[in-house]
Structures are given as C-alpha cells and as structure tokens.
Amino acid sequence: MDLKKVPDEEKVNLCRKYFLGGFALLPFLWFINVVWFFREAFIRPSFTEQSKIKSYVIKSAIGLLVWFAGLTTWILIFQTYRASWGEIGDRISFVIPLGVA
C-alpha cells in the first residue's frame, strides 16, 4: 500500500483501525502501525491530522512494548519452572520434553 496516494483523513482512520485492532490480541497490528505511519507522524512536514496520527503511533509503540515484555516474561517463567509445576506444566505444554535437566 502506498500511503502517498491516500488522503490524510483516510490515513488517520486507517491508523486508528490498526491501533484498535491491536487490542484484539493482535500486537502485530501495532507493529505495522508504527512501521507504516512513523514517517507520517514524525518526519513529514506538519499537516492538520498529524497530531492524531502521532498519538496513535506512540500508543501503538507502547502497546507493542508492553505486549513484548509480557510475552518475554511468560516465556522465561514457563521455561524455567515448567518441570516443577508437575502435571499442570505438562498439560499446558505443547511438546512434553523427556526427563528433567
């Protein structure tokens, strides 16, 4: 998609949709929002809708960082303590490793 061909009002609408879509447990939409609209929000010369796009890009970046931190924390906890959780750890595992290191 070429954002140069899209009117500014439609860019704000699209940026808002991607921001709200990220709350549906789709943090990849926040990543796309930051990548696509970073130039529009921070590099392009000022235009009337720029402040709205900038706020959505910043909020998307914050949401992406929070999601990434939470996912990383869960992975570290799960990988470290799964064996000590016994049956519950085995039930929530997709692949059950043999033995304990």
PyMOL commands that set and color helices and strands:
alter all, ss='L'
color gray80, all
select helices_A, chain A and resi 3-5+8-24+27-43+50-81+83-85+87-91
alter helices_A, ss='H'
color red, helices_A
deselect
rebuild
show_as cartoon
